[in-house]
Amino acid sequence: MTTALHKRPTRQLPGWFLAFVVPSSAVALGLLIGFDERIAIGAVGAVVLAVCCFGYPIAGLLCFVPAVFIPFSAAGNALFKAGFVLCVVAWAFDAIRRRSVLLGRIGEFRWLVVLIVAMYSWFGATMLWAADPWAVVAECWPWAIALAVFALALTRIATTRHLLLLVATFVASATLAAATGLIALQSTASAFADPLTSADNRVSGAAGDPNVLGAGLVAAAILAFGLACAVRRVWARSAIAAAILVLAAAAAGTASRMVVISAGVALIAALVIFRQAIGRVLAASACVVASAALWFTYFPSAWQRLVISSDGGSGREDLWRAALHLALEHPVVGLGMAGFQTRKPAVALEIGEVQNAAVVAEQPLVAHNTYLQLWADSGAIGLLLFLAIVVFCLWCSLRAGREFTTAGRGDLAALSRCAAVAVISMLGSAAFLTMARDYRLWLLLAVGPILLSLARVETPWRRGHRVEPAPLAGCPAS
């Protein structure tokens, strides 16, 4: 009786449908190849992605993850937009069918939802006093995409297996971005390039910016160590070890001082969070340092850029002073989203002597500091709301680590703590980049609440009451 209830009849497509669709698809593909093979490849990819999103929602989400590492290239941007639209539409259809399950996950983290809604509403409200209201609208749109990526991961990932697949895809995507950056460097490297000002000898990959790429590589390497603790197969751990070495080499190849500082912040956090396993943390750090040192041996120009700091951060310090000056002018409510870029030239003469006047007075650059940018644009209110969300997600990761330890799942406890360290590493990078709406950051932030939800299933007896597992999207809990 039970088997009959759960067994679904197998559907077969009618013969006339296949007879029509297959030849039509072949003809359409042939025409597209004759017109432009790139369009044909993109069309095939879009169809495959659509089938994954609607037929296998988790597979669709996983296919979308690599795009968050390459949204600045033409192909990566097209993949990101197509994947985002398909994932959102598929999610909307599934939410209509399974709204009780979706509401259950939202209710579980209602305070997080309240914080996110409050932050986004405040960002939109800054239009009322911004010098350029349309700039606020333009800035709020990417924020909506970043928060949607967070919501997709939070509501789609419902089992331990799916979470591990998400983490593995994140690490694999970062490794692929690192590997392609290393390969591309061979065609651009020059022995005569200035190590301070030229990007020819720096790994940037499809991200287009060595610093942006490096921020993701550090976080992915940390997450890879957690993934290695959660898998059992030897081949999987060997692949993860190889990925960590590639990530470390590429991170060194970016020749970014920000990467060094971010890795240092992550190491301090790891020593505190994994204080019962300091030896393992130091051993893992030694492996990363060895891979980076090997890179510096073959590319000494990268090491030269790290140790020479006479360029003033390419104008970054001037931008920080301008952002701080504007933030102190409107400390509570801010200038309005994207207001820093609009008002920055007006204060070029008010911040004292600058090393690179062009970046302040002429170029429409961001503050290159997430916290100063948010403070200047949205005031202390917007900054505190953002930090509250980050702290809540970090708390979820650390709490999940304690819950998994209580349940005897040391593997998932290690993954939870590594997820927290990975987020902290990106927060360190955020001191040198404006990345509050970085899609990679919001994917990592979503991992914390997901882990805590899974940990509550692993330890059902909490505070005298039982928590029943409620798998999402029809997936059985694992």
C-alpha positions as CSV (number, residue, x, y, z in Angstrom):
1,M,0.0,0.0,0.0
2,T,2.8,2.4,0.9
3,T,4.7,1.6,-2.2
4,A,1.7,2.2,-4.3
5,L,1.2,5.6,-2.8
6,H,4.7,6.8,-3.5
7,K,5.2,5.2,-6.9
8,R,4.4,7.5,-9.8
9,P,3.4,6.2,-13.2
10,T,6.1,6.7,-15.8
11,R,5.2,9.2,-18.4
12,Q,6.3,8.6,-22.0
13,L,6.3,11.3,-24.6
14,P,4.0,10.6,-27.6
15,G,5.6,9.6,-30.8
16,W,4.2,12.5,-32.8
17,F,5.8,14.9,-30.4
18,L,9.3,13.4,-30.8
19,A,8.8,13.1,-34.5
20,F,8.1,16.9,-34.7
21,V,10.5,18.2,-32.0
22,V,13.7,16.3,-32.9
23,P,13.8,17.2,-36.7
24,S,12.7,20.8,-35.9
25,S,15.5,21.2,-33.3
26,A,18.1,19.8,-35.7
27,V,17.0,22.2,-38.5
28,A,17.0,25.2,-36.0
29,L,20.4,24.2,-34.8
30,G,21.8,23.9,-38.3
31,L,20.5,27.4,-39.2
32,L,22.0,28.9,-36.1
33,I,25.4,27.3,-36.8
34,G,25.3,28.7,-40.3
35,F,24.5,32.2,-38.9
36,D,26.9,32.2,-36.0
37,E,28.3,29.2,-34.2
38,R,28.5,31.1,-30.9
39,I,24.8,31.8,-31.0
40,A,24.2,28.1,-31.6
41,I,26.3,27.1,-28.7
42,G,24.5,29.6,-26.5
43,A,21.1,28.3,-27.6
44,V,22.1,24.7,-26.8
45,G,23.3,25.8,-23.4
46,A,20.2,27.7,-22.7
47,V,18.0,24.7,-23.6
48,V,20.0,22.4,-21.4
49,L,19.9,24.9,-18.6
50,A,16.1,25.3,-19.0
51,V,15.6,21.6,-18.9
52,C,17.7,21.4,-15.7
53,C,16.0,24.3,-14.0
54,F,12.4,23.0,-14.6
55,G,13.1,19.3,-14.6
56,Y,15.7,19.0,-11.9
57,P,15.7,22.3,-9.9
58,I,18.8,21.5,-7.9
59,A,20.8,20.7,-11.0
60,G,19.6,24.0,-12.5
61,L,20.9,25.9,-9.5
62,L,24.2,24.1,-9.6
63,C,24.6,24.9,-13.3
64,F,24.0,28.5,-12.4
65,V,26.7,28.7,-9.7
66,P,29.8,28.9,-12.0
67,A,28.4,32.1,-13.5
68,V,28.9,34.0,-10.3
69,F,32.6,33.8,-10.8
70,I,32.6,35.1,-14.4
71,P,29.8,37.7,-14.6
72,F,32.2,40.4,-16.0
73,S,33.0,38.5,-19.2
74,A,30.6,38.5,-22.2
75,A,29.9,34.8,-22.1
76,G,29.8,34.7,-18.3
77,N,27.4,37.6,-18.2
78,A,25.1,35.9,-20.7
79,L,25.2,32.7,-18.7
80,F,24.5,34.5,-15.5
81,K,21.5,36.4,-16.8
82,A,20.0,33.3,-18.5
83,G,20.6,31.1,-15.5
84,F,19.3,33.7,-13.1
85,V,16.0,34.2,-15.1
86,L,15.4,30.5,-15.5
87,C,16.2,29.6,-11.9
88,V,13.9,32.4,-10.6
89,V,11.0,31.3,-13.0
90,A,11.4,27.7,-12.0
91,W,11.6,28.6,-8.4
92,A,8.4,30.7,-8.7
93,F,6.5,27.8,-10.3
94,D,7.7,25.4,-7.6
95,A,6.9,27.9,-4.8
96,I,3.3,28.0,-6.0
97,R,3.0,24.2,-5.9
98,R,4.9,23.8,-2.6
99,R,4.2,27.1,-0.8
100,S,3.7,25.4,2.6
101,V,7.3,24.0,2.4
102,L,8.7,27.4,1.3
103,L,6.8,29.2,4.0
104,G,8.2,26.7,6.5
105,R,11.8,27.6,5.6
106,I,11.0,31.3,5.7
107,G,9.3,31.0,9.0
108,E,12.3,29.2,10.4
109,F,14.5,32.2,9.7
110,R,11.9,34.9,9.9
111,W,14.2,37.4,11.6
112,L,16.7,37.0,8.8
113,V,14.0,37.7,6.3
114,V,12.9,40.8,8.3
115,L,16.5,42.1,8.3
116,I,16.9,41.6,4.5
117,V,13.5,43.3,3.8
118,A,14.4,46.1,6.1
119,M,17.8,46.6,4.5
120,Y,16.5,46.6,0.9
121,S,13.6,48.9,1.8
122,W,16.0,51.3,3.4
123,F,18.2,51.3,0.3
124,G,15.2,52.1,-1.8
125,A,14.1,54.8,0.6
126,T,17.4,56.7,0.1
127,M,15.9,57.8,-3.3
128,L,13.9,60.4,-1.3
129,W,17.0,62.5,-0.5
130,A,19.5,61.3,-3.1
131,A,20.9,63.9,-5.5
132,D,20.3,61.4,-8.4
133,P,17.2,59.2,-7.7
134,W,17.6,57.3,-10.9
135,A,21.1,56.2,-9.7
136,V,19.4,54.7,-6.6
137,V,17.1,52.7,-8.9
138,A,20.0,51.5,-11.0
139,E,21.9,50.5,-7.8
140,C,19.0,48.7,-6.3
141,W,18.5,46.4,-9.3
142,P,21.9,44.5,-8.8
143,W,21.1,44.3,-5.1
144,A,17.8,42.6,-5.9
145,I,19.7,40.0,-8.0
146,A,22.2,39.4,-5.1
147,L,19.4,38.9,-2.6
148,A,17.5,36.6,-5.0
149,V,20.6,34.5,-5.4
150,F,20.7,34.2,-1.6
151,A,17.0,33.3,-1.5
152,L,17.4,30.7,-4.2
153,A,20.1,28.9,-2.3
154,L,18.3,29.2,1.0
155,T,15.0,27.7,-0.2
156,R,16.3,25.2,-2.7
157,I,19.0,23.4,-0.7
158,A,17.1,21.0,1.6
159,T,19.3,18.0,2.2
160,T,22.9,17.3,3.2
161,R,23.7,15.8,-0.2
162,H,22.4,18.9,-2.0
163,L,24.4,21.1,0.3
164,L,27.6,19.2,-0.4
165,L,26.9,19.4,-4.1
166,L,26.5,23.2,-3.8
167,V,29.8,23.5,-1.9
168,A,31.6,21.2,-4.3
169,T,30.2,23.2,-7.3
170,F,31.4,26.5,-5.6
171,V,34.9,25.1,-5.1
172,A,35.0,23.6,-8.6
173,S,33.8,26.8,-10.2
174,A,36.5,28.8,-8.4
175,T,39.1,26.2,-9.4
176,L,38.1,26.4,-13.0
177,A,38.3,30.2,-12.8
178,A,41.7,29.9,-11.3
179,A,42.9,27.4,-13.9
180,T,41.8,29.4,-16.8
181,G,43.4,32.5,-15.3
182,L,46.7,30.6,-15.0
183,I,46.5,29.4,-18.5
184,A,45.7,32.8,-19.9
185,L,48.6,34.3,-18.0
186,Q,51.0,32.4,-20.2
187,S,49.9,34.4,-23.2
188,T,50.1,37.8,-21.5
189,A,53.1,37.5,-19.2
190,S,56.0,39.8,-20.0
191,A,59.4,40.0,-18.6
192,F,59.5,43.8,-19.2
193,A,56.2,44.7,-17.6
194,D,56.2,47.0,-14.6
195,P,55.2,44.7,-11.6
196,L,53.5,47.7,-9.9
197,T,51.3,49.1,-12.7
198,S,50.9,46.4,-15.3
199,A,48.3,43.7,-15.1
200,D,50.1,41.5,-17.7
201,N,51.9,39.4,-15.0
202,R,48.8,39.1,-12.7
203,V,46.2,36.4,-12.8
204,S,42.8,37.9,-13.4
205,G,40.9,35.3,-15.4
206,A,37.3,35.9,-16.5
207,A,36.7,38.0,-13.4
208,G,38.7,40.8,-15.2
209,D,40.2,42.0,-12.0
210,P,42.9,40.2,-10.0
211,N,41.6,41.5,-6.7
212,V,38.0,40.4,-7.4
213,L,39.2,37.0,-8.5
214,G,41.5,36.7,-5.4
215,A,38.7,37.3,-3.0
216,G,36.8,34.4,-4.3
217,L,39.8,32.1,-4.5
218,V,40.7,32.5,-0.8
219,A,37.1,31.8,0.3
220,A,36.9,28.8,-2.0
221,A,40.2,27.3,-0.7
222,I,38.9,27.5,2.9
223,L,35.6,26.0,1.9
224,A,37.5,23.2,0.1
225,F,39.2,22.2,3.4
226,G,35.7,21.9,5.0
227,L,34.5,19.8,2.0
228,A,37.5,17.5,2.4
229,C,36.4,16.8,6.0
230,A,32.8,16.0,4.8
231,V,33.7,13.5,2.0
232,R,35.0,9.9,2.5
233,R,36.1,8.7,-0.9
234,V,39.9,8.9,-1.6
235,W,39.5,10.1,-5.2
236,A,37.2,13.0,-4.0
237,R,39.8,14.1,-1.3
238,S,42.6,13.8,-3.9
239,A,40.6,16.0,-6.3
240,I,40.0,18.5,-3.5
241,A,43.7,18.6,-2.5
242,A,44.6,19.3,-6.2
243,A,42.0,22.1,-6.3
244,I,43.4,23.7,-3.2
245,L,46.9,23.8,-4.7
246,V,45.5,25.4,-7.9
247,L,43.5,27.9,-5.9
248,A,46.6,28.8,-3.8
249,A,48.8,29.2,-6.8
250,A,46.3,31.4,-8.6
251,A,45.7,33.5,-5.5
252,A,49.5,34.1,-5.3
253,G,49.4,34.8,-9.0
254,T,47.0,37.7,-8.5
255,A,49.9,39.5,-6.8
256,S,47.2,41.2,-4.6
257,R,48.1,42.6,-1.2
258,M,44.4,42.3,-0.4
259,V,44.6,38.5,-0.8
260,V,47.5,38.3,1.7
261,I,45.5,40.4,4.2
262,S,42.3,38.4,3.6
263,A,44.2,35.1,4.1
264,G,45.8,36.5,7.3
265,V,42.4,37.5,8.7
266,A,41.0,34.0,7.8
267,L,44.0,32.3,9.5
268,I,43.4,34.3,12.7
269,A,39.7,33.4,12.6
270,A,40.5,29.7,11.9
271,L,42.8,29.6,14.9
272,V,40.1,31.0,17.1
273,I,37.2,28.9,15.7
274,F,39.3,25.7,15.5
275,R,41.1,26.2,18.7
276,Q,40.8,22.5,19.5
277,A,42.6,21.6,16.3
278,I,45.3,24.3,15.9
279,G,47.8,21.8,14.6
280,R,45.6,20.9,11.7
281,V,44.9,24.5,10.9
282,L,48.7,25.3,10.8
283,A,49.4,22.2,8.6
284,A,46.7,23.2,6.1
285,S,48.1,26.7,6.1
286,A,51.6,25.3,5.4
287,C,50.3,23.5,2.3
288,V,48.8,26.7,1.0
289,V,51.9,28.7,1.7
290,A,54.1,26.1,0.0
291,S,52.0,26.3,-3.2
292,A,52.1,30.1,-3.2
293,A,55.8,30.1,-2.5
294,L,56.4,27.8,-5.5
295,W,54.5,30.3,-7.7
296,F,56.6,33.3,-6.4
297,T,59.7,31.3,-7.3
298,Y,58.7,31.1,-10.9
299,F,57.1,34.6,-11.1
300,P,59.2,36.8,-8.8
301,S,57.5,39.9,-10.2
302,A,54.4,38.9,-8.3
303,W,56.4,38.8,-5.1
304,Q,58.0,42.2,-5.9
305,R,54.6,43.8,-6.2
306,L,53.6,42.5,-2.8
307,V,56.6,43.8,-1.0
308,I,56.7,47.2,-2.7
309,S,54.0,49.5,-1.5
310,S,55.1,52.9,-2.8
311,D,52.1,53.2,-5.2
312,G,49.6,54.3,-2.6
313,G,47.2,51.5,-3.4
314,S,46.6,52.9,-6.9
315,G,44.6,55.8,-5.4
316,R,42.6,53.6,-3.0
317,E,43.7,55.6,0.0
318,D,42.5,58.8,-1.6
319,L,39.1,57.1,-2.3
320,W,38.9,56.0,1.4
321,R,39.5,59.6,2.6
322,A,36.8,60.9,0.2
323,A,34.4,58.2,1.3
324,L,35.0,58.9,5.0
325,H,34.6,62.7,4.5
326,L,31.2,62.2,2.8
327,A,30.1,59.6,5.3
328,L,30.8,62.1,8.2
329,E,28.7,64.7,6.4
330,H,25.6,62.5,6.5
331,P,26.5,59.9,9.1
332,V,23.0,58.6,9.8
333,V,21.0,58.5,6.5
334,G,23.8,58.8,3.9
335,L,23.9,60.4,0.5
336,G,21.6,57.8,-1.2
337,M,22.7,54.7,-3.0
338,A,25.5,55.3,-5.5
339,G,25.8,58.8,-4.0
340,F,29.5,58.5,-3.4
341,Q,30.3,58.3,-7.1
342,T,28.1,61.4,-7.7
343,R,29.4,63.6,-4.9
344,K,33.1,62.4,-4.9
345,P,34.4,65.0,-7.3
346,A,33.0,67.9,-5.2
347,V,35.2,67.0,-2.2
348,A,38.5,66.4,-4.1
349,L,39.8,69.7,-2.8
350,E,38.5,69.2,0.7
351,I,40.3,66.1,1.8
352,G,43.8,67.5,1.7
353,E,46.8,66.4,-0.5
354,V,46.0,63.4,-2.7
355,Q,48.4,61.0,-4.4
356,N,46.1,60.4,-7.4
357,A,43.7,63.2,-8.0
358,A,42.2,61.6,-11.1
359,V,40.6,58.7,-9.2
360,V,38.8,61.2,-6.9
361,A,37.9,64.1,-9.3
362,E,37.6,62.5,-12.7
363,Q,36.9,58.7,-12.7
364,P,33.5,57.4,-11.5
365,L,35.1,54.8,-9.1
366,V,33.6,53.2,-6.1
367,A,35.2,53.6,-2.6
368,H,37.1,50.2,-2.8
369,N,35.9,49.6,0.7
370,T,32.5,48.0,1.3
371,Y,32.0,49.5,4.7
372,L,32.9,53.0,3.8
373,Q,30.8,52.8,0.6
374,L,27.7,51.6,2.5
375,W,28.2,54.2,5.2
376,A,28.5,57.0,2.7
377,D,25.6,55.8,0.5
378,S,23.1,54.5,3.0
379,G,24.3,55.9,6.3
380,A,24.9,54.1,9.6
381,I,21.4,52.6,9.3
382,G,22.1,50.8,6.0
383,L,25.6,49.7,7.2
384,L,24.3,48.3,10.5
385,L,21.5,46.4,8.7
386,F,24.0,44.8,6.3
387,L,26.3,43.9,9.2
388,A,23.4,42.5,11.2
389,I,22.6,40.1,8.3
390,V,26.2,39.0,8.0
391,V,26.6,38.5,11.7
392,F,23.3,36.5,11.8
393,C,24.6,34.2,9.0
394,L,27.9,33.7,10.8
395,W,26.1,32.9,14.0
396,C,24.1,30.3,12.0
397,S,27.3,28.6,10.8
398,L,28.9,28.5,14.2
399,R,25.7,27.3,15.9
400,A,25.4,24.6,13.3
401,G,28.9,23.5,14.1
402,R,28.0,23.1,17.8
403,E,24.7,21.3,16.9
404,F,26.5,18.9,14.5
405,T,29.2,18.2,17.2
406,T,26.4,17.3,19.7
407,A,24.9,15.0,17.1
408,G,28.2,13.2,16.5
409,R,28.7,14.6,13.0
410,G,32.2,16.0,13.2
411,D,32.5,16.1,9.4
412,L,29.6,18.6,9.0
413,A,30.7,20.5,12.1
414,A,34.1,21.1,10.4
415,L,32.3,22.2,7.2
416,S,30.1,24.6,9.2
417,R,33.1,26.2,10.8
418,C,35.0,26.4,7.5
419,A,32.0,28.1,6.0
420,A,32.2,30.8,8.7
421,V,35.9,31.3,8.1
422,A,35.3,31.6,4.4
423,V,32.7,34.4,5.0
424,I,35.2,36.1,7.3
425,S,37.9,36.0,4.6
426,M,35.5,37.7,2.2
427,L,34.8,40.3,4.9
428,G,38.5,40.9,5.1
429,S,38.6,41.4,1.3
430,A,35.6,43.8,1.6
431,A,37.9,46.3,3.3
432,F,39.7,46.7,-0.1
433,L,36.8,46.1,-2.5
434,T,33.2,47.3,-2.8
435,M,31.6,43.9,-2.8
436,A,28.5,44.2,-0.5
437,R,26.4,42.8,-3.4
438,D,28.9,40.2,-4.6
439,Y,27.0,37.1,-5.6
440,R,29.7,34.8,-4.2
441,L,29.4,36.5,-0.8
442,W,25.6,36.0,-0.7
443,L,26.0,32.4,-1.7
444,L,28.4,31.8,1.2
445,L,26.1,33.7,3.6
446,A,23.2,31.4,2.6
447,V,25.3,28.3,3.5
448,G,25.1,29.3,7.2
449,P,21.3,29.2,7.7
450,I,21.1,26.0,5.5
451,L,23.6,24.3,7.7
452,L,21.7,25.3,10.9
453,S,18.5,24.0,9.4
454,L,20.1,20.7,8.6
455,A,21.7,20.5,12.0
456,R,18.3,20.9,13.7
457,V,17.2,17.8,11.8
458,E,20.3,15.9,12.9
459,T,19.6,16.8,16.6
460,P,15.8,16.6,16.7
461,W,15.5,16.7,20.5
462,R,16.2,20.3,21.4
463,R,14.9,22.2,24.4
464,G,12.4,19.6,25.3
465,H,10.6,19.5,21.9
466,R,11.0,17.6,18.7
467,V,11.8,19.4,15.4
468,E,10.4,17.5,12.5
469,P,12.4,17.6,9.3
470,A,10.6,19.4,6.5
471,P,12.5,18.7,3.2
472,L,12.0,21.2,0.4
473,A,11.1,20.7,-3.2
474,G,10.0,17.1,-2.5
475,C,13.5,16.0,-1.6
476,P,13.9,13.4,1.2
477,A,16.0,14.5,4.1
478,S,19.4,12.9,4.2
